C-alpha cells in the first residue's frame, strides 16, 4: 500500500438511474477521462445481472450491491481495492444497497445513496433524517477527520440557496427542507469539506434536473450530488467540476457526473 497522503487521485460520482440503460454513457466517460474511481448510485440491478465484464474489459474492477428496479450502489476502481465494506457496518446490513466503503490505495471512499425522503410529513422523510445520523455515527466509528477519506454520492440535499433553482419555492421539498439541510450539515461537520464549493464558492451549477417541464433546458436544477473530503485530502484538491455533457446526451440519466482531482 502506498502512502495515502501522496497518491494522486481522480474520482467521480454519478447517479446513473439504471446501469443497464446508461452503460454506454458510463463506458464512454471512463474512456475519455480515465478516472481512478467512479462511484455509481441507483444502479437498479440485481448483483448477478451487474455488467461486471464490461468494466473488466475497460480495465476496471467493480464492487457492487444492488436490487431489482430500485437503489443499488457500485464503485468502479482502476486498482483492486484494499478492502470493501457493504452497508453501514461489517457483516450483514440491510443498507448495503445504499452505501459501500471501498478502500483504494489506503483511502476510504464512502459511496452513498441517501434516501430521497418522499414528503416532509412522511415516515420516509423521518428515515432520511435518521439516515444522516447513522452516517455520522458510522464516520465516528470508522474514520478519523485528520486522515484522508472521501464521502460522495447522491446525498439528496441541496445545502444552500445557491444550490437549487427558485429556492424561495423549495422550502417544503425533502431535498431542501431546513431539517434535511441541517441533518446533512451536521454530518458534514464531523470533518468533511465540500470540494466543489471550496473551489467555486459562488458558482451556480446543478447536478440534477428532472425529466419534466424541460427542466434541463430551462436549468431548473439542484446540486444534490457531492464529493466531500476530510481536511488533509481537501487541501490537495485542485479540480472539482460538474460535467454537463452526460446529462445532454440521448438517453441520459436525470443526474450528471461530478468529478474531482487530488494531487
C-alpha positions in Angstrom: 0.0 0.0 0.0 1.3 3.4 -0.9 1.3 6.4 1.5 -2.2 7.7 1.0 -1.0 11.3 1.7 0.9 11.3 -1.6 -1.3 9.4 -4.0 -2.8 11.4 -6.9 -6.5 10.6 -7.3 -9.2 11.4 -9.9 -12.6 10.4 -8.6 -16.2 10.9 -9.9 -19.7 10.2 -8.8 -22.8 9.6 -11.0 -26.4 8.7 -10.1 -26.8 6.5 -13.2 -30.5 5.8 -12.8 -30.1 2.3 -14.2 -26.7 1.0 -15.1 -28.0 -1.2 -17.9 -29.7 1.8 -19.6 -26.7 4.2 -19.1 -23.8 1.7 -19.6 -22.7 3.2 -22.9 -22.6 6.7 -21.3 -20.5 5.4 -18.4 -18.1 3.5 -20.5 -17.6 6.5 -22.9 -16.9 8.7 -19.9 -14.4 6.2 -18.4 -12.6 6.0 -21.7 -12.4 9.8 -22.2 -11.5 10.8 -18.6 -9.7 7.7 -17.2 -10.7 8.3 -13.5 -9.1 6.2 -10.8 -12.5 5.7 -9.2 -16.1 6.2 -10.4 -18.9 5.8 -7.8 -22.4 5.0 -9.1 -25.8 5.2 -7.4 -29.3 3.9 -8.4 -27.8 1.0 -10.4 -31.2 -0.7 -10.2 -29.9 -4.2 -11.0 -29.5 -7.4 -9.1 -25.9 -8.5 -8.4 -26.0 -11.4 -10.9 -27.0 -9.0 -13.6 -24.5 -6.3 -13.0 -22.3 -5.7 -16.1 -19.0 -6.6 -14.4 -17.5 -7.9 -17.6 -18.0 -4.6 -19.4 -16.0 -2.9 -16.7 -13.3 -5.5 -16.6 -12.9 -5.1 -20.4 -12.4 -1.4 -19.8 -9.7 -2.0 -17.3 -11.7 -1.6 -14.1 -12.6 -3.6 -11.0 -16.3 -3.3 -9.8 -17.6 -3.7 -6.3 -21.4 -3.5 -6.2 -24.5 -4.4 -4.3 -28.0 -3.9 -5.8 -31.6 -5.0 -6.0 -34.2 -5.2 -8.7 -35.6 -1.9 -10.0 -34.6 0.3 -7.1 -31.5 1.6 -5.3 -28.1 0.0 -5.7 -24.5 1.3 -5.5 -21.3 0.4 -7.3 -17.7 1.6 -7.0 -15.6 1.2 -10.1 -11.8 1.3 -9.5 -8.7 1.0 -11.6 -6.8 -0.6 -8.7 -8.1 -3.7 -6.9 -9.5 -2.3 -3.6 -7.6 -2.9 -0.4 -11.0 -3.6 1.3 -14.7 -3.4 0.6 -17.4 -3.0 3.3 -21.1 -3.2 2.2 -23.5 -1.2 4.4 -23.0 0.8 7.5 -21.0 -1.8 9.4 -19.2 -5.1 8.8 -21.4 -8.1 8.2 -25.0 -8.4 7.1 -26.7 -5.0 6.8 -30.0 -4.1 5.2 -28.4 -0.8 4.0 -25.8 -2.5 1.8 -27.6 -1.4 -1.4 -27.2 2.3 -0.3 -23.7 2.6 1.0 -20.4 0.9 0.2 -16.9 1.7 1.5 -14.1 0.9 -0.8 -10.5 1.5 0.4 -8.3 2.4 -2.6 -4.5 2.9 -2.0 -5.3 3.3 1.7 -8.0 6.0 1.2 -11.5 5.0 2.4 -14.1 6.1 -0.2 -17.7 6.0 1.1 -20.1 5.9 -1.8 -23.7 6.5 -0.7 -27.2 7.0 -2.0 -29.1 8.8 0.7 -32.9 8.3 0.8 -34.8 11.0 -1.0 -37.5 11.3 1.7 -40.7 11.5 -0.4 -42.6 14.2 1.6 -41.6 16.1 4.7 -44.6 14.7 6.7 -43.9 11.1 5.8 -42.1 8.2 7.6 -39.7 8.1 4.7 -38.5 11.7 5.5 -38.0 10.8 9.1 -36.0 7.8 7.9 -33.9 10.2 5.8 -33.0 12.4 8.8 -32.2 9.3 10.8 -30.0 8.0 8.0 -27.8 11.1 8.2 -27.4 10.5 12.0 -26.5 6.9 11.3 -23.9 8.1 8.7 -22.3 10.4 11.3 -22.1 7.5 13.8 -20.6 5.4 11.0 -17.9 8.1 10.3 -17.1 8.4 14.0 -16.6 4.7 14.3 -14.8 4.0 11.0 -12.8 7.1 10.1 -10.8 10.0 11.5 -11.1 13.6 10.4 -7.4 14.1 10.3 -6.8 11.1 8.0 -7.6 11.2 4.2 -11.1 9.9 3.4 -13.8 10.7 0.8 -17.6 10.7 1.2 -19.5 11.1 -2.1 -22.6 10.2 -4.0 -26.2 11.3 -4.4 -26.7 12.8 -1.0 -30.2 14.2 -1.8 -29.7 17.6 -0.2 -29.1 21.0 -1.8 -27.2 22.6 1.1 -27.7 26.3 0.4 -30.0 28.6 -1.6 -27.3 28.8 -4.3 -27.7 25.0 -4.9 -31.3 25.0 -6.1 -33.5 26.8 -8.6 -36.2 29.1 -7.2 -35.1 28.4 -3.5 -38.0 30.5 -2.2 -40.4 27.9 -3.5 -38.5 24.8 -2.4 -38.8 25.0 1.4 -41.1 22.0 1.8 -39.1 19.8 -0.6 -37.4 16.9 1.2 -34.1 17.7 -0.5 -34.2 21.4 0.7 -36.3 21.4 3.8 -34.4 23.0 6.7 -34.3 19.8 8.7 -32.7 17.8 5.9 -30.2 20.6 5.3 -29.3 20.7 9.0 -29.0 16.9 9.2 -26.7 17.0 6.2 -24.6 19.8 7.6 -24.3 18.1 11.0 -23.0 15.0 9.2 -20.5 17.1 7.2 -19.4 18.9 10.3 -17.9 15.6 11.6 -14.9 16.5 9.4 -15.7 16.8 5.7 -15.2 19.6 3.2 -17.4 20.1 0.0 -14.6 20.3 -2.5 -16.7 21.8 -5.3 -17.9 24.6 -3.1 -14.3 25.0 -1.7 -13.1 25.8 -5.2 -16.2 27.5 -6.6 -17.8 29.4 -3.6 -20.2 31.4 -5.8 -20.8 29.3 -8.9 -24.4 28.4 -9.6 -24.3 24.9 -11.1 -26.5 21.9 -10.7 -26.2 18.1 -10.8 -29.8 17.0 -11.2 -32.7 18.1 -13.4 -35.9 16.1 -13.5 -37.4 14.8 -16.8 -40.4 17.2 -16.7 -41.1 20.8 -17.9 -38.0 20.8 -20.0 -36.1 21.2 -16.7 -32.7 20.7 -18.1 -33.1 23.1 -21.0 -34.5 25.7 -18.5 -31.8 24.9 -15.9 -34.4 24.1 -13.2 -31.9 22.1 -11.3 -30.5 21.0 -7.9 -26.9 20.4 -6.7 -27.5 17.3 -4.7 -24.6 15.1 -5.8 -21.5 15.9 -3.8 -17.8 15.0 -3.3 -16.5 15.7 0.2 -13.1 15.0 1.7 -11.5 15.2 5.1 -9.3 18.3 5.5 -5.9 16.6 4.7 -7.3 15.5 1.3 -9.4 18.5 0.6 -6.3 20.7 0.9 -4.9 18.7 -2.1 -8.0 19.1 -4.3 -7.0 21.2 -7.4 -10.0 20.4 -9.6 -13.7 19.9 -8.9 -16.1 20.1 -11.8 -19.7 19.2 -12.8 -19.7 17.7 -16.3 -22.9 18.8 -18.1 -22.3 16.7 -21.2 -23.6 13.3 -19.8 -27.0 15.0 -19.0 -27.3 16.4 -22.5 -26.9 13.1 -24.5 -29.7 11.0 -25.7 -30.9 8.5 -23.1 -29.3 10.5 -20.2 -29.9 10.0 -16.5 -31.6 12.8 -14.7 -28.3 13.4 -12.9 -24.9 14.2 -14.3 -21.3 13.4 -13.4 -19.3 15.3 -10.7 -15.6 14.7 -10.5 -12.6 15.9 -8.6 -8.8 15.6 -8.8 -6.5 15.5 -5.8 -2.7 15.9 -6.1 
